[in-house]
Amino acid sequence: MPRKILVVEDNKDLARLLELHLSDLSYDVDLAFDGVAGWTQITKNTYDLIILDLMLPGIDGLEICRRMRAQPAYSAILMLTSKSAELDRVLGLEMGADDYVTKPFSIRELMARVKAIFRRIDKLQSDNRPDRPAVIRAGDLTIEPDRRKVSLNDKTVDLTAKEFDLLLHFARQAGRVFTRAQLLDTVWGYGHDGYEHTVNSHINRLRAKIEKNPAQPEYVLTVWGIGYKFAEFDP
């Protein structure tokens, strides 16, 4: 079954150009030309990827991103931003966007970003192979990858999709130290210099949800001068 992509872009010529090139790669593409139409499509259909312009009439791209990440279902988001919208890019990434491209961009670059996002999704899915443990237990924390569920002392912890991906990535490789750049590449799917604070923000929010005392974490540990690791627990 082909990947399904929604392009939400109010520049109709650009949207149709993207549709043409994405269709050439055998993707199934829908278009929406404003935020309201885009959100309607998202709520009615299942997409593997949303290519989302941030400056949209009706509902802007940041609000669409926020609404999507408040839902349990996960679709990747590739943001289209202007060069002058650095704050919006940062907000979008911290809300859970997977990558961004600044306008004007080359079609070749955007197609490469789309392929990279799908490679990352395939890798995350392959990590759920049968030889992996069905449930990960670490101290009072339980992670159920198939159900994308986390509980602490038998109480469900509500995590965003990106927070869950980050925690699962850590927990599956307990004791291994990751730099922020490595986490950006593996969990977010991009490696742009200057966006390491996105990792910091997500880890701070994750700690606030799973640690008894976020200032003295037991699970996600800081390795000073390098990055982060997940604590090793006895079986």
GULUM-825318 format. One record per residue (C-alpha): residue in one letter; residue number from 0; x, y, z. Coordinates in steps of 0.001 Angstrom, whole numbers, plus 500000, padded with zeros to 6 digits. Layout:
<rs>
  rest   nr      c1      c2      c3
     A  NUM       X       Y       Z
...
</rs>
This chain:
<rs>
  rest   nr      c1      c2      c3
     M    0  500000  500000  500000
     P    1  501486  503406  499044
     R    2  502342  505979  501682
     K    3  499584  508551  502112
     I    4  500595  512223  502312
     L    5  498556  515375  502906
     V    6  499954  518694  501657
     V    7  498456  521706  503473
     E    8  499655  524759  501554
     D    9  497724  527891  500563
     N   10  499920  528545  497520
     K   11  497982  526376  495096
     D   12  500698  526328  492430
     L   13  503269  525111  494970
     A   14  500842  522564  496425
     R   15  500128  521092  492985
     L   16  503827  521045  492129
     L   17  504493  519058  495306
     E   18  501593  516743  494464
     L   19  503125  516084  491037
     H   20  506586  515203  492361
     L   21  505324  513172  495310
     S   22  503006  511220  493022
     D   23  506000  510474  490781
     L   24  507509  508724  493821
     S   25  504333  506594  494068
     Y   26  502939  508373  497126
     D   27  499170  508856  497452
     V   28  498711  512625  497832
     D   29  495803  514787  499027
     L   30  495781  518590  498996
     A   31  494274  521238  501269
     F   32  494626  524965  500620
     D   33  493849  526400  504070
     G   34  494089  525368  507692
     V   35  490404  524562  508173
     A   36  490328  522265  505142
     G   37  493608  520705  506233
     W   38  492367  519954  509732
     T   39  489148  518494  508331
     Q   40  491184  516136  506135
     I   41  493374  515118  509075
     T   42  490383  514262  511250
     K   43  488704  512227  508500
     N   44  491684  510325  507078
     T   45  494863  508563  508164
     Y   46  498108  509968  506764
     D   47  501703  508811  507046
     L   48  502988  512369  506567
     I   49  501562  515901  506699
     I   50  503511  518526  504753
     L   51  502354  521601  506604
     D   52  502835  525292  505801
     L   53  502962  527309  509020
     M   54  501394  530477  507566
     L   55  497879  529341  506674
     P   56  494521  531103  506539
     G   57  491840  529825  508915
     I   58  493926  527706  511297
     D   59  497679  528251  511244
     G   60  500185  525434  510994
     L   61  501358  525688  514600
     E   62  497815  525155  515867
     I   63  497353  522169  513550
     C   64  500643  520737  514816
     R   65  499553  521248  518435
     R   66  496204  519549  517835
     M   67  497797  516601  516064
     R   68  500284  515951  518855
     A   69  497480  516048  521426
     Q   70  495986  512970  519748
     P   71  497178  509377  520259
     A   72  497454  508609  516526
     Y   73  500817  509594  515040
     S   74  501509  511103  511626
     A   75  504872  512598  510743
     I   76  504934  516361  510155
     L   77  507233  518217  507749
     M   78  506894  521971  508224
     L   79  507270  524553  505478
     T   80  508500  527861  506916
     S   81  509912  531180  505778
     K   82  513541  532070  506473
     S   83  512428  534817  508853
     A   84  510229  532527  510983
     E   85  512889  531015  513261
     L   86  510705  531311  516376
     D   87  507865  529501  514619
     R   88  510273  526753  513527
     V   89  511470  526288  517090
     L   90  507894  526188  518403
     G   91  506872  523746  515711
     L   92  509770  521403  516443
     E   93  509060  521512  520157
     M   94  505380  520777  519494
     G   95  506457  517600  517733
     A   96  507169  518379  514078
     D   97  509639  515886  512602
     D   98  511530  518208  510282
     Y   99  511269  521516  508474
     V  100  512199  523068  505141
     T  101  512587  526816  504666
     K  102  511133  528630  501671
     P  103  512293  528979  498986
     F  104  513439  525370  498765
     S  105  514403  523025  495974
     I  106  512048  520201  495129
     R  107  515013  517817  495320
     E  108  515700  518882  498919
     L  109  512087  518436  499971
     M  110  511857  514997  498348
     A  111  515050  513998  500178
     R  112  513548  515150  503494
     V  113  510377  513150  502837
     K  114  512390  510016  502103
     A  115  514498  510565  505248
     I  116  511368  510832  507411
     F  117  510012  507578  506010
     R  118  513381  505865  506556
     R  119  513240  506919  510204
     I  120  509664  505633  510534
     D  121  510695  502305  508989
     K  122  513602  502036  511424
     L  123  511385  502706  514426
     Q  124  508922  500110  513186
     S  125  511682  497547  512606
     D  126  512791  498117  516195
     N  127  509468  496553  517216
     R  128  510638  493195  515846
     P  129  509438  489979  517548
     D  130  512690  489344  519427
     R  131  512244  492559  521363
     P  132  510669  492182  524828
     A  133  506945  492883  524722
     V  134  507184  494938  527924
     I  135  510125  496888  529351
     R  136  510313  497268  533133
     A  137  512718  499617  534867
     G  138  512165  500224  538553
     D  139  508580  501406  538972
     L  140  508319  502268  535262
     T  141  506636  499979  532725
     I  142  506747  500573  528960
     E  143  504499  498645  526560
     P  144  505791  499390  523039
     D  145  502965  497700  521113
     R  146  500329  499682  523014
     R  147  502518  502811  523213
     K  148  501637  502871  526886
     V  149  503734  503952  529874
     S  150  502804  503463  533506
     L  151  504467  504437  536766
     N  152  503495  502487  539867
     D  153  500629  501021  537781
     K  154  499295  504501  536924
     T  155  499206  505508  533272
     V  156  501552  508327  532267
     D  157  500296  510528  529432
     L  158  503142  511165  527000
     T  159  503165  512883  523635
     A  160  504170  510744  520654
     K  161  507663  512241  520604
     E  162  508116  511868  524368
     F  163  507184  508197  524051
     D  164  509599  507655  521146
     L  165  512382  509323  523133
     L  166  511719  507251  526261
     L  167  511495  503992  524314
     H  168  514738  504754  522471
     F  169  516491  505338  525804
     A  170  514978  502347  527595
     R  171  515835  499886  524828
     Q  172  519494  500847  525142
     A  173  519841  501412  528877
     G  174  523300  502554  529889
     R  175  524264  503828  526439
     V  176  525128  507518  526295
     F  177  523572  509578  523484
     T  178  524582  513051  522407
     R  179  521841  515545  521620
     A  180  522794  515388  517936
     Q  181  522383  511590  517936
     L  182  518971  511887  519552
     L  183  517913  514498  517012
     D  184  518971  512222  514164
     T  185  517380  509049  515514
     V  186  514216  510242  517246
     W  187  513405  513405  515317
     G  188  514960  512472  512005
     Y  189  517024  515598  511429
     G  190  520408  516818  512591
     H  191  520373  520582  512355
     D  192  522949  522404  514421
     G  193  521407  524772  516925
     Y  194  518303  522715  517684
     E  195  519753  520611  520490
     H  196  517549  522627  522875
     T  197  514613  520726  521358
     V  198  516056  517578  522953
     N  199  516575  519401  526261
     S  200  512973  520623  526306
     H  201  511545  517166  525631
     I  202  513754  515556  528259
     N  203  512706  518167  530828
     R  204  509033  517475  530087
     L  205  509632  513720  530136
     R  206  511363  513941  533504
     A  207  508511  516026  534899
     K  208  506162  513145  534063
     I  209  508176  510080  535112
     E  210  510625  511206  537809
     K  211  509777  511530  541500
     N  212  512151  514488  541627
     P  213  513037  515839  538164
     A  214  515997  517698  539674
     Q  215  517433  514339  540787
     P  216  516334  511927  538065
     E  217  516397  508160  538489
     Y  218  515628  507178  534900
     V  219  516868  509692  532318
     L  220  520316  510725  533509
     T  221  522542  513573  532367
     V  222  526096  512670  531399
     W  223  527794  516018  531820
     G  224  529573  517320  528749
     I  225  528220  514522  526542
     G  226  524459  513998  526648
     Y  227  521987  511618  528282
     K  228  521495  507959  529104
     F  229  518826  505724  530615
     A  230  519660  504175  533992
     E  231  520371  500455  534155
     F  232  518113  498462  536476
     D  233  518526  494911  537734
     P  234  516175  492451  535980
</rs>
